[in-house]
Amino acid sequence: MVPKAYAGQVSHDLSNVTPPIAAPPLAAQKPHRREHHGDVFVDHYEWLREKESPEVIAHLTAENAYAEARMAHLDPLRDRIVDEIKGRTLETDMSIPVREGDWWYYGRSVEGLQYGIQCRVPAVPIDPANPTDPAAWTPPPPLDDPAQPRDGEQIVIDGNIEAEGHDFFSIGSLDVSDDGRWLLFAIDTEGDERYTLRIRDLSTGENLADEITETAAGAFFDPSGQFVFYSTVDESWRPDTVWRHRVGTARADDVAVFHEPDDGFWVGAGRTRSGRYLVIEAASSITSETHVLDASTPEGTFEVVWPRRDGIEYDLEHARLNGHDVWLVTHNDEAPDFQIVAVPVDAPHAAPVTLVPHEPGRRVEGIDAFERFLVLDYRADGLPRTAVAPLEPTTELAELTWPGSAWVELTAPIEGDKLVSIGARGNPEWSQPLLRFGYASFTEPSTVASLDVARVRDGAAAMTVLKQQPVLGDYRSSDYAERRDWAVAPDGTRVPVSLVWKKGLVGSLDGAGGAQPSAVHLYGYGSYESSIDPGFSIPRLSLLDRGVVFAIAHVRGGGELGRAWYENGKTLAKTNTFTDFIAVAQHLVDTGVTAPDRLVAEGGSAGGLLMGAVANLAPQLFAGILADVPFVDPLTSILMPELPLTVIEWDEWGNPLDDPEVYAYMKGYAPYENVTEQTYPRILAVTSLNDTRVLYVEPAKWVARLREVGADALLRCEMEAGHGGVSGRYSAWKQRAIELAWLLDVLGIAD
């Protein structure tokens, strides 16, 4: 164990601060009795759940005022960090146009404006005699001044105009009909992810009378453009019903085409890239079922493809091979890391043909089908991989077995030994001959390239770089380094660790003899099979350039090393997530990279649960803990099926309502219920009043409880935001600068 003396302890005596800072707000204690399975827990802060209570709002306001006062000395540093982010960002810029139908669609950002402007210009018509002509598929060149409209440009939607008069703004659905006439858009102005859907005539710029409130994200047009399919949610915020709306008619006339009564399943809808089928998926965390409808008959009845079976997940992709329509099905039936099979569309229960066989440890993530090629996404050695198979008109299924001569794995042209993410990006058109893909590392800015799939075996000659994320100033990727380490968990499991730093500032990693421990920012998540892959970040440079090492603990519960990696970090194995993270922190200390007084941990949402757990289990290892929208009162939430998402979450955490073992297990690690009399690191909890995924009450209760035992804990609650925090890029930069300034202050290097 590391001695507690190493912990980044601070004085709680604020009397000598100039000007004096008031004592932290203390929430009133109002006993609330909870009893399950014979266990009684008295919760003194459950009253903070009353969101509409003036007393609750007053308490959150007082918390914000206290946090602001405690961090007021960091205002100059916050401003410098914002200036650094702005100074490295090309504020006036545009995305690479993407062809959809007869238009090129792209986004523009303009200096000083919070939100993007979505635009389009007409595209050269496809020549039926030469459909793969590169001229028709090559995007128009970048603008010299993206602040100015391109010739022939039409603004599809301007987020700055739509956001006027609102403190929060988010788009949840955005689709244009195939004929290019109608725009469908759905907006949330509260942060609660409940969207109001509207339809606009792009030929006039006028909105139709159609207006549908309380929708989920992901609405879309059918190929005819006559119908919109959208989802609504139940009282617990679960998308449960898919509706069909005829453009130009009243909502009262809408037809429910699918309803999912099981509280453990979400529903979502979409259409295949080919445009041939409409698709509805009902899914829990461990089981799925897909229903399809021929898109030429949008008023028809959806039919199930494979009936649901508990524990079996599958995903469909429509492909056309040698004149036959097939479903490419990615599934985990007797294949924990998934495999891909093909079945005829008109006979989905026929004997399947295996295209990508199951291989333990190689996680198959899915397949995309185009008219002229297939794209396979999978994970190996903890990193995402992508492979492409060109198709000929006569290609048979038997020729497409992976690995095999039909497939070519894509590689990113990044020099040096770097950790690289690669994958397809923005490819909506079924008939496109080019594949757009992206790649990045922790030190190499995101790059988007185009691949002429017919020439994929020519290697680099078949690839054209379209754009690399601009990083202004004197940034050079060669000034930075990255590597993969491995820590060892208590049960002997090797846990991957990603490390990023600026050369010359980190003696402990640069190989300098006798180097002092370095400041480290350690990030973790570890839930829902979500993988934290290599990626570039401009705000992160403000830490790296001050000599801070950025590290990621790829703990169990994530998906980096296959389905088993996930399974061994959920339900009754959840504590592996926490002990893995502690093992990584200990590894960084034992190898001399850092010391406990130079180590700050961060995690958000389910990663915030991780932060709360390690704060209780190993507070001596950390100087500070930054918890973003943290899920720190999980047992209370999961015991309340009326709350948003609770029943769906039982597959991830277990069902403590009905299972005493799950109840006892969760109570054993729930951060809020396990706060004890011990020395805690400094803690900053960030939340949002309108968050529907992790309610603000969880961190509010947690901070109140931490204060009882003398912990130096701060709470910041955004009063107009949701789970993702504030909206608008400048607001987001300011929010992140507050967090980074606090982090640097804890590390003792706030300049």
Buried (B, 14 or more C-beta within 10 A) or exposed (E): EBEEEBBBBEEEEEEEEEEEEEEBBEBEEEEBEEEBBEEEBEBBBBBBBEEEEEEBBEBBEBBBEBBEBBBEEBEEBBEBBBEBBBEBBEBBBBBBBBBBBBBBBBBBBBEEBBBBBBBBBEBBEBEEEEBBEEEBBBBBEBBEEBBEBBEEBBBBBBBBEBBEEBBBBBBBBBBBBBEBBBBBBBBBBBBBBBBBBBBBEBEEEEEEEBEBEEBBBBBBBBBEBBBBBBBBBBEBBBBBBBBBBBBEEEEEEBEEBBEBEBBBBBBBBBBBBBBBBBBBBBBBBBBBBBBBBEBEEBEEEBEEBBEBEEEBBBBBBBBBBEEEBBBBBBBBBEBBBBBBBBBBBEEBEEEBBBBBBBBEBBBBBBBBBBBBBBBBBBBBEBBBBBBBBBBEEEBEBEBBBBEEEBBBBBBBEBEEEBBBBBBBBBBEBBEBBBBBBBBBBBBBBBBBBBBBBBEBEEEEEBBBEBBBBEBEEEBEBEBBBBBBBEBBBEEEBEBBBBBBBBEEBBBBBBEEEEBEBBBBBBBBBBBBBBBBBBBBBBBBBBBBBBBBBBBBBBBBBBBBBBBBBBBBBBBEBBBBBBBBBBBBBBBBBEEBBBBBBBBBBBBBBBBBBBBBBBBBBBBBBBBBBBBBBBBBBBBBBBBBBEBBBBBBBBBBBBBBBEBEEBBEBBBEBBBBBBBEEBEBBBBBBBBBBBBBBBBBBBBBBBBBBBBBEEBBBBBBBBBBBBBBBBBBBBBBBBBBBBBBBBBBBBBEBBE
